[in-house]
Amino acid sequence: MIARVAPLLLVAATAVAVPSIALSQGATGRTVWSGVYSKAQADRGAAAYAQRCASCHGDSLAGGDQAPPLAGGTFLANWNGQDAGALFTRIKTTMPLDNPNSLGAATVASIEAMILARNGFPAGQADLPADPAAQAGIAVTDTKPAG
């Protein structure tokens, strides 16, 4: 009896897990290559970044002694396969280092848009949502999807 039940449990677990994995990998097809922020939003983010982030992460987003880079290969390697909502949450809850969780959601989304722009991801027509749940379906991928 156990021999028959175990395969059924495995099939049931797979049926639940596979869709969850697909959703976390951008099953909607939206990626940072889909134009998920506006140029105006990235421009607002550049101003906020200069005021609140550049002292640690540098003007070029290259990082510093205790601040990781926000552009380039290391940044992309760290975030590849995650979603934009996770990046939003990381910025919102941990930055700036001397006053975590002090940036408003709209400011965080604008800074995130600027980071995406500086990493070469294209702008679109609409602003990136200032809500991590709304960004959860946007996959961060270091290479542009085919098609």
N, C-alpha and C positions, 0 to 999 in steps of 0.2 A: 504494500500500500504506500509506504513512504517513497519507494522508488518511482511511483506514478505521480505523487503529489509534488515532489521536488522539481521536476521539469516544468510543471504548470506554474509553480511559484516563480521560477526563473523567467518564464515567458511573461508573467504578470508584472514582475519587477522591471523587465526590459521595456514593456509597453508604457510604463510610467516614466522611466528614466530617459529613454531616447527622445521623446518630445521635449523634455526639460532641457536636455543638452542642446538640442536644435534651437530652442528659443534663446538660450544663453549665447549662442553663436550667431545670432542675427538671422533667424529663420524668416523674418519679414523681408530680408534682402536689403534692408537699410544698413549702410555702413557709413563711416566718416567720409567715404568717397562719394556719397550721394548728395552733397551740397546741403548739409544739415544746419548751417548757420548762415547769417547774412554778413556781407562785408561791413555794413554799418555797425553790427553787433561786435565784430572783431575789432573795429576801430575804437569802439567804446571800451572794449576789453584791454586794448593796448594802453589807453590812458590810465585805467584802473591798475593794470599790471605795473606800469612805471611808478605809480604812487605806492602800491602795497606789496609788490612782489620782487621787483628788480634788485632791491638791496641785498637779497639773499640768493636769488636764482640768476641774477645778472641780466644786463640789458639784452644780451643775445640768447637768453634762456639756456645758457650752457651749464648752469649750476654753480655751486660754490663748495666750500669746505663741508658744510653740513646740509646743503640743499642739492637735491638731485637735478639733473638737466631736464628741461621741459621740451626740448626739441632735439631731433637727431636720432641716431641709431639706438642709443641706450634707452631713451624715452620710449621709442617705438617698441623695442624688445620688451620693456617692462609692461606695456599696456596692450600689446598685440593679443587678440583673443578675448579681451575683456569688453565691457560695454561702456558707452559714454556716461551712463548713469553712475557707474563706479568711480570714474574720474571726477565727476561733479561732486559726489559724496566725499571723496578724499580731500578735494580742495575745500569744500564747505566746512567739514568737521575738523580739519587739522591746520588750516591756514588762516591768517599768518601765524607763524610759529609762536610769536609773542602774544597773540590774542586769538586763539583758535575759535572758530565758529562765529566770528564777528562780521564776516562779509555777508551781505544780503544775497539772496538767491539770484536775483537779476545780475548782480555784479559778478558772482561766481560763473554764471552761464556766459557772460561776456568775456571774462578772462579765459574760460575754457574755449570759447570760439576763437579768440586770439591765438591760443596755443595750437588749435587745429590748423588755423591759417598758416602759422609759422612752420608747421610740419608739412606744408604743401598740400593739405586737403582742400578741395575746392569749396568756394562759397556757393550758397544757393539764394533763394528769394526770401525765405522766412528765418526768423531768429531761432536759435537753439532754445528749446524750452528750459525754463528755470525750475525744473522739477526732475529729480533723478528717476522717478518711475516713468516719466514720459520719454526719458533718454535711454531707458533700459533696452529697448529694441534696436539701438544703434550700435553696431559692432565696430570696435576699433580694430582695423586690420592694417598691417604695414605695407601690404601690396594691394594694388587696385584689382578688384574682382574682374574677371573676364566678362565681356559682354557689353 
